[in-house]
Amino acid sequence: MLDEELLLESVETDYPSLVREALSINSDVEFHCSASLSENNYVWFVIGRALFIWKLKDEKSTINVPFVLTLPPSGLPYTVRTIRIYTKSNSSTVGVIAISPEGTIRHWPNISRNYIDSSIDLEREVALSLDVITYSEEAMFLLSTTTCSFFLLSLDTGRAPTPGKRQKMAYGIISKPLYTNANRSIGKRVSSVLFGDTAKHGSRLLKAIVIEMISRDHCDMNDVDDISEERLRHMYILALKSKTLQLYSVDPPSKAWSLDPTQLAVEHFASLVWNLRNIPEQSKWRQEMKVWLVDCVRIRAGVVILMAAANTAISTQIHFALGFLPIHGVKEATENFEWFCLLKLPTNETFRSTEEDSLMGLSLHLPLESQQCSHERIEGLLLVSRRFAYSIRLPDSLQGNAEVGRIHSASFIDDTLIGSACDTRFCYLLLKERGINRIRLLPRGFDANLARSVLAVQSMSTSNGDTASNVDRDLLAEAFLLFAKGDLPASNSRVENLLGVRRTSVAQLCINYALDIVDDIPNDERWHAVGVQTRRKSALTESSFLLKVHLDEQKRKVLAMFILFLKYMGLDAKLDMTVHSQLSDSRSARSQMAELTEKVDIAIGLYAWCEKHSVAYFDAAINRVLRNRKEIINDDLLTPYDYFFYRLSRIDELLDALLVEEEEALSASTELNEKLVCIEQVGAALVIFAEAIEQRRANSLIETGDHFRWTQQRSIFSPIVKHLDVIFDYLSPNIENSTPGSQLRLHAISLSAIVLEEQLPNERLGSPIIAKFIAVGEKAVGVDLAKKFHDYRTLIELSEELPEDERRSQIEYYKDYFRTADFHRVLHEYYMEKGQLKNLLQEDGPQADEFFSSNDTVKWIRELNKRQFDRASYSLKSLAQRRGDDVIVKKHLLSFAKLAALCADERDTELLDEINAGLRLIAHQEETPNDILKKVNAVSSTSGKMCSLTAEQIITANVNDPRCDCDCHFRALLTLSSVLDEPASSSHNDLIKSLKAKIWLSAIKADSSLWKQMRTRSDEHKQTIYCELLNRLVESDLNDSRKMQLLPNVEELIGCMTELSTNQRFAFIVRSEEEAARRQIPEVTKQRKEQLNREIEFARAHGFNY
């Protein structure tokens, strides 16, 4: 729920003139006055012996003429507590009963007629309060005295006294003593009123509450006397004294029970406030504790008591708490508080135990509607002191130490409190200067004066028909109107009803209603007279003086209140979904709602500007907009301004219209001054447009978060960008302030700011707008904008123009100024783009480490620079593996990787083997003829670069060579040999077998026709590719084991050549040639070793050191 604040809502800003006059005449310090308000909204004021009574009205403009009555003579001051206004059953007649402190009764059966005096014997006691007994068909009252005596008063209806009853006729008032304390002296009577009871402190009565423990439905309704007597048997008096709480029965009169809540509260205060426990070591601290009962209110099935406590051994400060005691019945009192909670008042108001009257003036109030319901969305329990009012929302369950809700306060320090009271729903303060005020707990920002404006908006946009959407809209409108009137519980009930029956999305309903607010015609009789399709052919400056009020009251404030309503009711959480409206089909309702708030502010700013300046080009743009809307001009009542400023959702149409007017003016005019005036005026309108948006977003009514904003649409900021281009074309740094064009520079800065604000961070880098400022000689402005909107690229480029030492210093300054990783990233990318390897390698720190780690292109250079050869080798190898697009680059990278690995302190043999394998594979690819590689698309037709091939691709390309000679097959075998050299070759056995079989099968198939013809013994087979390849393999420089690995699997070859399976000669030759090659391999190796030895001996014999 939104943050709330406690407000004093003015009900009557001033009292009737007679009351105000009496207050001003009797303003000395010894003068006593008090005031109260009844549940039926009658106000009564006691000023001296004068009693003023009037009916409170809702309309502030009406001030009633009060009745002025004279109270009986008394030697003691009057209070409103002994005066009651009542209405008789089934009658609108208002009667008044006033009792003096000494017991004189003055009764006005009809407030507009004469009174009847009588008296009651209080036996030297002082009257404290007079309370109406509720639900009584007869007017019955309870009179209480300061020393806890009670008298039952009822109106004399003309019936004779009941025999055997102790009664006394008193001129229309029947009095009956219920419980009395007798024999009190006149001195004690006076001190009882002025200073409280000084004899027996616990006997001073603070408050008496009449409670009924049975419903009237249980009473027999046949006889009035029987009803009254039967009901009195179920009526009880709950008396709150200084130290005790007592329950008295009315019929028969008796005390039911007495309870000392202060003793119950001591343990709670001790533990919760001072952390004291009932142990001997802390007894000296507990002995100085004092607890007072202050006030109480009836709630649910019990009573909430306001208590105060102080521990003079620690401090004189008084602490407050609330406690709930259930009233179970008359047989026994509650043994303990069911709920106890400390109160932490949110003000600097302090109470001291050393001040005699510290607790005087504190009173609790709980309106009747708040006694049985949850305190959500209402004010709850009200505590009123001499300077503040506090709202306390009690928890739903009054159990244990459950915390109360946040306590809110309202101050009236600058005024004098005359009285406080409740009606059925609210609590009121009667202040000397500010009149009657209703205490309201409302959402922060609530405007209590907008109900009429909301009603006016709804009357101008009432839905037609009973379609589902219209029914939903009417429910929403009703809930909003109740909210604006301050009836939050009823408004919440309507919202819950809406959520239960709606057939339209809440987001759609809300944005449609908001559009009604900003687009409906004003509440102006001129519009009703001419309709909405006409406007006036006249000067725009002759617009209605009501237009400003309409924009501010009927649009801005009502829209702000509507958004507050959505937030308070939790409906704003439903605005995140995309809705379709005249504003957009692809943005969320939240974004569109924010757009409307900004457009209203734009309209108010533009209208205020128009009133103060001559704005011919702006007026022309408005006329162009209205023409585009096809508005009809045929009436004398309304102006173009009236029409343009009532439909605010389309105010952005003004942007394009302004640019068109500017283009036409610049092309038609030849005078520079005229052009500058036009540019300046259009720029001023756009600046107001931009500033209104900026100011509204600084105090946003509804947060948009990362939702797409309306100003991010190209159609919105494109006109501004175009106007900026015009400004830069005419901007001159030497224009004086008084000449046309002097404002262009300021306009350019303001408009550039809003465009840059709407751009994404990457779009601002190297901003063309900032570059234009620099180009026209406004380098300082460009730098300021670049720093504000984080155009790092421009700042870096400007730094490059400085001498080297200054450049380094400036870059370090920016690093410290921004302190973001983004600046470092842009700086490193700039160095890399410009080939400034030296500057890039000089960068250090975590941001540089992150950049180099994510950019393998330069990572290895930094590692070499830091002599981290092992890391550089891995980086180069990894980079080479990703450079399959250029085999030359890959070869160079692998070569550097090998060199780095060899330079490392500890050589990684596994890494070297992998690098060597990669280099050997590239060497085999380079040995493959280009014509073969082109056929497998290994060479780019555009760049001429050769991509890197895998071993399988190289072997396939060679065996598919149309020449199909021994050379290509031998190159394939050598490539396969390189695969066998790789450390991971053992995991590719199946692939290696497949490639070897592919090579040998291709060699045999190359001479398939010759093989088919061999039927007799001859040496023709020696000319086949198969035999030549075996001989080439035997004579190669490969070691014996590798040669053996590369020999064919003859049985597999024979099995694959199914077309030659019947040719026994073929199988014999293949086997025999393979066996011969297998025997020749070690013999060739032996011969070569012998030849080598002979060459060594020969060299040594001729003096060579071999």
N, C-alpha and C positions, 0 to 999 in steps of 0.2 A: 504494500500500500504506500501511497505517496506520503511525503513528509507533510505534517499537519501543523497548524498554528491555531492558538486560541485567540479569538477575536471578540471585541465588544461591538456588536452590530447595533447601530442606532435605531431605535424604534420610534422615539420622539426626541428630536434634537433639542427641543425646549419644552418646558412645562407651560401649562396655561398661565396667562399673564397674571392672574391673581396669586397663583402659587409663587411665580417668580418674584412678584412684588413683596410677598411676605418673607421670602428667603432673603431678599436684599435688605429689608428693614431690620430683620432680626438676625444679624450676622455676627453678633458678639459671641465671645467664647462661652458665656454662661447660658446661652440660648440652647434649648433642647429641641431637636426635631428628629423625626423618624418617618419611614415610609414602607409600604408593603404593596403587594399585588395579589389578587385572589385568583383561583383557578379559572373563574369565568371572566378574567381580564379587567376587573375593576381595580383601580389604583386609589390608595388612600394615603394622604399625607397628614402628619400631625406636626403643627408648628405652634408651639405654645399651647393654647387652649383651642386653637382653630383646627378643624378637621376638614380637609379638602378631599372630595371624592369625584372621580370621573372615569368614564369607560375608555379603555385603551383601544385605539383603532389601528388597523394595519397601514393605512395610507399616511405617510409622513406629513402630507400637506394639510391634514385636518387636525386642528387643535380644539379639543372639546372645552366647553365652558364648565367648570367644576361646580359641584354642590359645595357650599361652605356651611359647615355645621359647627356649633359651639359645644365644647365638652364641659362636663360638670366642673365646678371649682375643686381644686385640690392643692394641698401643700406640697405634693411630690410631683416630679415630672411624669408626663404621660409617655407611653410607648405604644407602637402600633400592635403589640402583642395582645393587648386587652381590648382590641376593637375588632369587630367582625361584621362583614357584609354578607348578607344571605338573601336568597330568593325562596319564596314559599313554593311548596309543591303545587304543580299545575298552574303556576302563576308567574308572570314576568315582573311582578312588583318586587322592588328592591328594598330591603329593610336593613337597619344598622343598629347594632348594639355596641355601646361603649361603656366601660366600667373604669371608674377612677381607681387609683391605687388603694384608697380607703374603703371602696366597696359601693360607691354610688353608681347606680345603673341608670343610663340614659338610653332610652329605646325609641328609635324612629321606625314604627311599623311600615311607614312609607317614607322614602328618603325625601320626597318633595313636600311632606306635611310636617305637622308639629310633633315634638317628641313627648315622651312620658318618662318622668323621673321616678325612680324607686331606689331602694337600697338593700343591701345584703349585709348581714352581720358577719364580718370576717374575724371577729374576736381578736382585734388588734393585730391581725396579720396583713400583709401587703399583697395585692393582686399581682400575679406574674403573667398569666396568659389566659386567653379565651379561645377555645378551639371548637370547631364545628364537629359534631358527631356524625360521621358519614352514614349514608344509606338510611337515614331516618326520614320517615314520611312526615313526622312532625319536626319542626325546627328545634333541635336540642343542642346544648352547648355544655362544654366542660370548662369550668373556671378553676384555675390552679393558683395557689399562693406560693410565695418564695420559700415557705417552710413546709411545703408538701401537704397542704390541705386541699381538698377537692370538693367542688360543689357542682351539682347538676342543675342546669338552667333550661327551662323550656317555655315556650310561648303559651300564654293563657288563652285557651280557645273558648272560654266561657263555661266550661264544665265545673261542677262542684268538686272540692277536694275529696280525695278518696279517704273514707274513714279508716282510722288506725294508722295513717301514714303521717310522718312528721313533715309538714309542708307549710309554706308561708306564701300567701298571695302578695304579689308585689306589682300591682298596676300593670298587668299584662305579662309579667314574667314570674314564672313559678321557680323557686329555688329550693334545692334539696341538698343538704350537706351529706357528703359521702364519707369523707375521712378528714378529721381536723386535728390540728395541734393548737391548743388554747394557751391563754395567759402569756401574751407577748407584750412588752412595754412599747410605748410610742418611740422611744429612742432606738430600740432594736429594730422597729419597723423601718425607720429612716435608714439606719446603717445597712439593713438587709437589702435595700434597693441600691444605695449608693456604693457600698463596699462589699456586699455579700454578707453571708451569715458569719458572724464573728463568735457566736457562742459554741455551737456544736457544728463544726465545719462539714461533717458528713451529712448533715440534715438539709443543706441548702439545695433546693430544687433548681435544676438547670433546664429541664425540658420534660414535658408530659406528652405522650403519644397515646391516642385512643386506638385500640385494636379490637377487632371482632373476630371471634373464633368459630363462627357458624354463618352460613349464607342466609340471606333473607328468604330464600325459597323454602326453607324449613319452617317458616312462621305461618300460622293460620291468618289468612288475610280477611277474616270476616269482621273482626272488631278492632278498631283503631287502638283502644286502650290495651287490649290483649296483645296486639302486635308490639306496642312500645314496651310493655312490661316483659314480654317474652324475649325480645331482642336485648333488653338491658341485662338479662341474665347471662348473655354471651358477650357482653362488652367488658373490656378490661383496660386498665390504665397502666402503661409502662412508664415509670418515672425514673429519669436519669438524674441522680444527685451528684454531688462533688466526688463522692467516693463509692457510692453504691448504685445498684440497679434494682428496682423493686417493681413487683407486679401487684396491682390492686384489682379486686373485682368490684363491679359497679352495683350488682344486685345479687346477693346481699353485699353491702359495703364491708370490705375486709381486705387485709393485706395477705396476698397469696404466698409470696416468698420474697426474700431479699438476698442479694448476691453482691459480693465485693469484687468487681472486675479488676481493681487495681492490684489485688494480691495475685490474681491470675496473670496479669500483665508483667509483674515484676520479673519473673523468670525469663520471659521472652525478651524484655528490654535488656536484662543483664547479659544474656548470652549473645544476642544479635548486635547490640550496640557496643558494649564494653568488654565482651568476651569473659564475663565473670561467671563462676560456677558456685554452687551452694556447698562450699568447703570452708573449714575454719580459717585457712590461710588468707582467704579473700573476704572475710566477714567485715573488716573495717571499710572496705570499698563499697560493700553492699548496704551498709547501714545508712549511708548518706543519699541513697536513692529515693526519689519522690516521684510518684505517678499521679496524674490528674485525669479525670474524665472531662472531656470538653464538650462534645455534642454527639448526637446519634441520629440515625435515620432508619426507618423501617425498610427492609428489603427481603423479598422472597418469603421464607418462613421464619424470619428472625430479625435481628437488628445488627447494624454495623455501627461500631462505636469509635469515635475519634479520641485517641488518648495521647497524653504528653508525658514525658519523663525527663528528669535531670538527675545528675549525680554530682553534687557539689564538691565531692572529694576529688573529682577530676576536672569538671568544668561547670560553668553556670548555663551553658547552652542547653536549650530544650530540644528534645527529639520527639518526633511524632510517629504514630503507628495507627493502623486500622485493625480492628478485630471483629470477627463475626460470631455472634452467639445465637444459636437457634432457639426459638420459643416453642418448646414441646407441649406445654400446657400449664395448668395452674398448680399441679401437685408438687412439682419440684423444679428447681432451677437447673440450668446447664452447669456442669461441673468444670468445663474448660472451653477455651476458644476453639472452635472448629477450624478457624482460619485466622492467621495473624501475619501482618506484613508491615515492615517499616516503610515510612514515606520519606523519600529524598526529594525535597522541594527544589525545583530547578531555578531558584532565584537567590539573590543575596539577602533576602528577608530573614532576619534572625530573631529568635525569642530567647529571653534570659529569665532564669528563675529568680533573679534579684529584682525584677521589675514586677510590681504589684499587679498591674493590669495587662501583663504580657499576653495572656490568653483571652482577654476580653475582645470581643469583636470577631472571633473565629466562629464560623457557622458552616454546617454541612447542609447540602441540598440535594435532593434526588427527585426529579419529576416523576409523576405517577407512572408514565409510560416506561420509565427506565427501571422500575422496581422489580419487574418480573421477567425482563428480556435480557438477551446478550447485549453488551455495551459496544459491540462493533458498529462503527459508523454513526454513533451518537456520542454526546458529551459525557455520559456516565455520571459518576459522582462528582459534585462540585463543592470545592472548599473555598470559602470567601474569607479573606482577612481584611485588614484596614487598607491595604495598598495593592493587593493582588487577588486575582481569581485563579483557581487551579482546577483543571479537569483531570479526573482520575478514572480510567477505565478498569473496572474490576474484572478479575478472571472469571471465566464461565463457571468454574468449579471453585467454590470457597472452601478449600480444604488445605490443611497443612500450612506451609509458608509460601504458597504460590505467589509469584510476583505480579504486581499490577502492571498494566501497560505503561508506556511512556507518559509521564506527567507533563502536561502543557500548562503554561501560565500566560496570563494577560495582566498588564499593569495599568493602574489608574492613580499613580503616585501624584500626578499633578492635579488631582481632583479630590473631592471629599465624598466619602461614602455615606449616604443617608440611610439606605436600606437595601435588602436583598430578599428575593422571594422566588417562588416557582409557580408556574401554571402546570397544566397537564404534561406539557412537552418540554418546556425550556425553563432555564433559570435566568433571572433578570437582576441587574444592578441599577439602583436609582442613585445617580450621582448629582452633586449640586450644580456643576457647570454643564456637563455633557448630557443631562437628561436621562431618559430611560434607555438602557442598553441590554440587549439580549446576549447572553454568553453563548458563543458558537465555536465549536471545534470543527474547522473546515480545512480542506486541502490548501497548502501554501500557494498563494496567488489567486485565491478565490475572490471574485468581485461580487459583493452582495448587492450591487445596484444594477445588475445586468438583466434581471428577470424580465423587465419590460421590453428590452431590446431583443431578447431571445423570443419572446412572444410575438413581437413585431415581425421578426424574420420568418417564424413559422406561419403567421397569417398571410405573408406574401408568397409563400411557397407550399401551400397546403396541397397534399396529393389528391388526385382525382381517382375515383373508382375504388374497388375493393380487391384488386389483384393481390397476389401474394407479396410482391415487392412493396406495394403501397401499404399493406397492413404492417409489414415489418418496419417500414420507414416511420409509420405513425407511432409504433411502439417506441422506436428509438427517439423520436422527437418528444414524446411524452416523458420519457425517462430523463432526457436532457433538460426539459423545462422544469421538472421537479428538482433536479440537481441545481439549476440556476436559482430556484427559489429557496434553496438550502434544505430541502427535505430529502436528506441523503438516504435514510432507510427506505422511503417509498420509491425513490429513484432506483435503488439497488434491486428492489422487488420487481420493478418493471424490466430491468435489464435481465434478471434471471428468467422472467417470463419470455422475453425476446429470445434468449438463448435456447429456451425449450421448444419454441414453436416456429422459429424462423425458417424460411425457405430460401433465403438469399444469404450469401456469405457476409459475415460481419464486416470484413474489410471492404467489400463492395458497398454495403450500406453506409459505412462511415465516410467513404470518399465521396459518395453521391450526396450525402447530407452536407459535407464540407463545401462541395461545389455549389450547393444551393445557397450557402451562406455568402460566398464571395461573388456569386453571379446574379443573385436576385435583385430586383429593382428596389430602390430605396423606399423607406416608409415615408413617402412624400406625396401630398395631395396632388401635385402637378402631374405625377406619373399616372395617378388614377384618372385624372382629367383627360389626358391625351393618349394613354396607352403606351406600349413599349415600342411601337413601330414608327414613331415620329420624332423629329428633332428640329432644331431651329437654325435658320440661315441668319446667323448673327455673329458678332465678335465673340470669341471664346472667353474673353475676360469677364463677360457678363453672366457667368455661371452662378448657380444657386449658392447662397451662403451656407445652406444646409449640407452641401456636398462634403465639406471637411468633417462635419459631425457624422455624416453617414459612413465615411471611410473608417473613421476611428472607432465609433461606437458600434455600428451595425455590422461591420465586417471584421476589423482587427480584434476588438475585444471579445466579440461573440465567438470568433474562430478560436481564440486563445482559451476561452472558457470551455468550448467543445473539446479541445484537446485535453484540457485538465480533467474533464468529465471522463474521457476515454481512459486516461491513466488511472484515475481514482477507482474506476469500475473494473480495471484490469483488461479492458478491451484493446488497449494499445498493443498487447502481445500478439493479437490476431492480425496486425497490419503488415506482417512480413510477407504475406503472399502477394503474388502478382495479380493485379486487377485491370480490367479494361475500362477506360474512361476517355473523355475528350482530351485529357492530358497526355495519356500514353497507353499503349497496349502491351508494353514489355517491362514496365517498372512496378515496384511494389507499392502498396497503398501507403506505406510509411514514407517512401520517397515522394510520392505525390502530395501527401499531406504537408510535408516540409516545403514543397514547392509552393503550395497555396499561401502558407504563412509568409514566405519571402515575396511573393507577388503582391500581397496586400501592403507590405512595407514599401515596396517599390512604388506603388500607386500613391501612397501617402507622401513619400518623398518628392515624387514628380509634381504632384499637385501643389505642394508647398512652394516648390521652386517656380512653378508657373505664375503663382500669385505675386511673386516679388520681381519678376524679370519680364522683359519683352522677348518673346520666344516665337518669332514668326516661323522659323523652320520647323520647330516642334509642333506648332499648330498645324502647319501644312502636313506633317507626318500623321497627325491624328485624323485630319480630314481624309487622307489617303487610306488609312485603316478603315474608317467608317464607310468609305466608298467600296472598298474591297468586301466589306460585310453586307453591302447593298442596303444600307439604312436609308429610309425615306425622309426627305426634308420637306415638311409641309405644315409645321406648327410654330407658334411663337412663344411657347412656354419653356421648352427645354433647349439647352445648349449642347454643342458637340462634347464639351467636357462631361456633361451629365451622362451622355450615352457611352462615352469611352470609359469612364471611371466606374461604371456600375458592373461591367462584365470583366472582372479582374483576372479570371483564369486565362484569358487570351491577351494579356498585356504584353506578352513577348512579341506579338505581331508588330509592335512599335519598332523593334530593332531593324527589321528589313525596310520598313517604311522610312526610317531616318536615313538609312544608307542610300536609298533611292533618291530622296530629296537632296542629299549631299552630292551625289553624282551629277544630278541634273543641274544643281546650282554651280558646281565647279566647271561643268562643260559650257554653261550659258554665260558665265561671267568672265570678264577680262580684267577686272580690277582685283589686285592682290588683297586689298583690305576687305572687300566683299567676300572673297574666298575664305580669308582667315576668320571673319565673323561667322560664316556658315560652319566651318570646321569646329570652331570653338563652341558654338551653340549645340551642335550635335554631340560633341565630346562631353559637354556638361551634362546632357541628358543621360548619356551612357555611363558617366561617372556616378551619377545619382543611382542609376540602376545597379552598378557594381557595389557601391558603398552600402546600399540598403541590404543587399544579400550578405555582405561581410558582417554588418552589424547584427543582423538577425541570427547568423550562424554563431556569432560570439555569445549570444543569449538565446540559444535554440529552445524552441518550445517542444520539439520532438526530435530525438536523436535518430540520425539515419545510419550510423555505423558505416559499414562498407557497402551499403546499398548504392546503386547507380543513381547519381543525382541528375536533375533536369539540366543543369548548366554544363554537364559533361557532354551533352548532345552537340554535335557539330553545328546544327542549325542555330544554336544559341550563341556560341562564341565566335563563329565565323564572321558575322557582321562586325564584331568588336575587333577582330584581327584585321579585317579590311579597313576599318577606320584608323587603326594604328598605322597601317601602311600609308594612308593619306597624311597622317600627322608627321611621319618621318620625312615625307616628301617636302613638307613645308616648314619643318622645325628649324629654327635658327637660334643659336645660343645668345645672340645679342639683342633680342627684342626687349624693349622696356615694358615695365609692368602696366603702364597706362595705355599701351597701344594694342590694336587687334592682334591676336595670336599669342599674347603674353601668357595665356593659360595652357597652351598646347603641351608644354613640357610636363606640367602637373597632371594633365589628362593622360598623357602617355604613360606616366609612372603608375597611376591608379588603374588604368585599363590593362596594362601589362601584368599587374599583380593578379588580377582576377583570372586572366587567361592562364598564367603560370600555375595558379592555385588549382585549376581544374585539370591540368595535365598530369599524366602519370610521371613518376620520378624519372624513368628512363627517357621520356619524351622531353624533359627539361634539359638534358645534357646537350651542351652545344646549342642552346636556344637561339633561333634566328632573331627573336625579338630582342634579346639582350645584345646580340651582335649588332643590331641596328643602332642601339644606343651608343655603342662604342664607335660605330662607323660615323655618327654625326658629332662626335667629340664629347659625348656624355659618358666618359669612361667610368667616372665615380658612381653614376647612377647604375650603370651596367654591373659594376662590381657589387654594389649594395643588393641589387636584385638577385644576382648570382649567389651571393651568400645567404640571402633570405630563403630562396627556393632551391638551394643545393644544386646549382648548375656547376658541378665540379669541373667539368671539361673546359668550360670557358675560363675559369679561374686558373687552371693548369696552363692553358694556352697563353694567357696573359703573362703568367710567370715565366714562360719560355722566352719572352722578349727581353728579360732582364739579364744582366751579367751573371756569370755562373754563381758567384758567392751570394748575390742577392736572390737569385733563383732558389738556391737551396734554403736560404733563410725564409723566403716566402712560403715555400712548400711546407716547411716545418711549422710555420705559423698556422697554415690551414689545417694541418693534421691536428694541432692542438685546439683549434677553433671548433672544428666539426666533431672530432672524436668519434667517428663512425667508421665501420669497416667499409662502407660504400665508397668513401673518398679514397681510401687506399686501393680498393679494387679498380676504380676508374683511373687512378694514377698509374697503376701497374699496366693496365690495358693500353693506356696512352703510350707509355714507354715501349711496350711491345709492338704496338702498331707503327710507331715512328722509327723502330729499329734502334732505340737508344738503350742498347744492351748494357753499357757501362752504368747508366743511371739505374737501370732495373736491378743489376746485381748488387748495387749499393744499398738497396732497400733491405731492411731487417725488421725483425719482430714477428709476432704471431700472425698479423695480417699478410706479411710477405710470405711466411711459411705456408699459409693456407693457399695463397695465389699460386706459388710454385708447385705445391703438391697437386693442384688441380689442373696444371698446365704442363704436360709432359714435354711440350715442345721446347721449353726453356728450363725445365726442372734439372736436367742432367748438366746443363752449363753451370748452374749455381752449385751443384754438387762437386763438379770438377774444380770450380773456383775455391771451394772450401776443402779440396783435396780428399773428398769422400768418394774415392774411386770405386769402392765396392757398390755403393748406392748408385753412382753414376752408371756403372755397367748394367745393373738391373733396369734402371730407367731407360737407357738406350735400347736395351734388348726389348723391353715392353713397347717402346715407341716404334721400334722396327717392325714388330709383329702387327702393328696397326697401320703400317704404311705399305699395304699391299697394292696401292695404286701406282707405285713407282719403284721398280726393282733396283734402280741405281741408288736412289735415296736409301732404300732398305739396306743395300750392300754397304753404303757408307756408314749408316748407323750401326750395323753389326760390326763393322771394322773398328769404329770408335769404341763400341762396347767391349770388344776383345782387347783393345789397347788399354782401356780403363781397368779391365779385369786383371790384366798382366801387371798393371802398376799398383794394384792393391797390396797391402801388407801381407795378407793371407789370401792365396789364390783359391778360388772356388772352382775346382776341377769339373764339377757337374755343370756349372754355368758355362765354363769354357767349352765343354763338349757340345752343349746346346747351340752356342754361338757358332762353333766350327761347322756343325751340321747345317745350320742355316746358310753359312757362306758357301759350303760345298754344293748345296742345292741351287743356289744362285749361279754358281759357276757352271753347273750342268745346264741350266736354262740359257746362259749366255752362249754355250757351245751349240745350242740348237739353232739351226738356220732360221733366219727371220721369216722366210716364206712359210715355214711350218708354223711358226708362232702366230703369224697374221691369220692363218686359217682357223686358229682356235681363239681369235679375238683377244690375243694377249697384248697387242700393240694398238694404242688409241689412234684412230684415224685423224683426230683433230690436233692433239698435242704431240703425238709421236712417242709418248711415254709408254714404256713396257711395264705392264703390271706383273706382280709377283705370282708365280704359279706354284702349286703344290707338287710333290713328287708324283702323285698319281696323274696329275694333268700333264706333266712333262713326259712321262712314260707313254701316256695315251697319244699325245701329239706326235711322238717319234714313231710309234708302231703304226700310226695312221698315215705316215708319210707316203705319198703316192709312189715315190721312188722305191720304197720297200727294199732297201739294200741292207747289206750287213752293217754299215756305219750307223744307220738310224737305230737298229736293234741293239747294237753294242752300246750306243749312248743311253738307251733305255736301261740296259743292264747296269751300267755305271751309276745311273741315277738310283736304281734299286739298291745298289751297294751302299750309297750314301744313307739311304733309309735304315739299312742294317747297322750303320755306325751310330745312329741316334741312341741315347740312353734308354728311351722308352720304346725301343723297337720290339721288345719282348711282348708288349701289350698289343702289338699290331700283327701278330703272326698270320692271322687269316688274310689280312690285306696283302701282306708280303707274298704269301703263297699264291694269291689270286693274281697279283701283278707279274710274278715270275711265270706263271702258266700263260698269262696273256702274251708275254714277250715271246716265249718259245713256240706257242701256237701260231702267232703271227709269222714267225720265221719259217715254219713248216708250210703254212698256207701260201706263203709267197711263191713256193715252187710246187703247188698242188698238182699241176698238169704233168710235171716231170715225174713226180712220185707215182702217179697213176700208170706211167709208161714203163716203169722199171719192173721187168719180169725175169731177166737173166743176170748172171753175175757180170758186173762191169764196174768201172770207176766213175760212172756218170754222177753218182750221188755226191762226189767230192766237190762238185760245182754248186751245190745247193746252199742257200742262205744258212740252213741249219748247221751244216758242216763247217762253213766258213765262220759262223758265230762261235762254234765250239773251239775252233782253232784260235780265233781272236781272244777268247776268254783264257785259254791255256797259256798263250803267249803274253798276256797282260801283266802289268806290274802289281796286281793285287796279290795279297798273301794267299797261301795254299788253302787255308780254312775258308776264306771268303769265296775263292773259286769253287770249292766244293759246295758251298751254300747256293751259289748261283747256277750250278748245273741243273738241267731239267729233270723233272720226275717223269721218266720215259713211259712208265705204265699209264700214268695219267694222260700224257700226250697221245699215246696210242688209243686209249679209250675214247678220247675226245674226237679223234679223226675217224668217225664212223664210215665215211665214204672210202677209206683205205683199209678197213678192218679185214677185208678178204685178201688183201695183198700181203702175203707172208714176207715178201722181200722187204717191204716197207718197215715192218716191225723189226725184222732182223737188223736192218741197217741202223735204225734209230737206237736200238739197244747197243749194238756193237760200237757205234761211234761214241756214244756216251761213256761206255766202259773204257774205250781207248783214251778218251780225254781224261777220264778219272785217273788212268795209269800214267799218263804223260805229265800231269800236273807236278807230282813230286820230282820226276826225272828232269823236267825243265828247270825247276828250282835248283836241283843239284848241279846241273850243268852250269847254271849262272853263277853259282857260288864258286865252282872250280875255275871258271873263267875269271872271276873277280880275284881269286887268290893268285892266279898266274899274273894278272896285271899288277897286283901289289908287289909281288916278288920282282917283276921286271922294273918297277919304279924304284924300288929300294936298291936294286943292282946298279942303277944309273944315278944313285946318290940323292933320290927324292925321299923326303921324310913323309911317308904316307900315313 
